[in-house]
Amino acid sequence: MIKKIEILGIQLDNYTVREAMLQAELFLDDKVMNIIEVITMETLVTAKEDEALRESMEAWDLVIINDKEILKAAGVNSPQRIKEITEQQFMTEFLKRIIRNGKTVYLFGSSGEQVSLLETYLREHYGRLQIAGSLALADCVGDCDGAINEINIISPDIIFSTLPTPEEELFLLENKGKIDARIWCGLGCGYEVKHGVSYLKGKVKQLIHKGKLHSMLSKYEQEKENSD
């Protein structure tokens, strides 16, 4: 199976769930913070036109593909990988492993509502998860140092982030070295509760970005042919 795929000139990991979990286990024992990012079509579409975002993406240690349309766009049709992505198997296994190993997590997002939605979802589905704290960037006074200090006081094993693209990527580009945690896990839209308005909004956004992604891919391939 191809371990790296390229879309719009951006390289992405294409590991199986088992391979990705082996990487995550190593990260938990690392002395520096590693970045796991759940990548969405929205991130890819934005990154095509945003150089700072692409620079930030180069610092990611593990990319988890969130949508089967990304695989299809790269010409990958493995039934195993499509099933893993559709069922979001990596995140399920990752959360189970965190619980089994007694690791602590910290929830971080732009708004209080965003963080609250994530916490509600995790408590409903992963009741034994040790949530050590939570913070909304909107509640911090001044620059990002206040938020970082709040996180470092607790020093969690894993930070689950719901910061949107490109806010999250730029936050990490400027602050990665200041954060005391083993893993930063950017969830993209993978955390969304699978019912109600939140889910429907997510589906509408997916359709919009799917159209944009395919349009950009066609233009990108045409430009490559013309340059050749």
Buried (B, 14 or more C-beta within 10 A) or exposed (E): EEEEBEBBEBEBBBBBBEBBBEBBEEBBEEEEBBBBBBBBBBBBBBBBEBEEBBEBBEEBBBBBBBBBBBBEBBEBEBEEBBEBBEEBBBBEBBBBBBBEEEBBBBBBBBEBEBBBBBBEBBEEEBEEBBBBBBBBBEEBEEEEEBBBEBBEEBEBBBBBBBBBBBEBBBBBBEBBEEBBBBBBBBBBBBBBBEEEEBEEEBEEBBEEBBEBBBEBBEEBEEEEEEEE
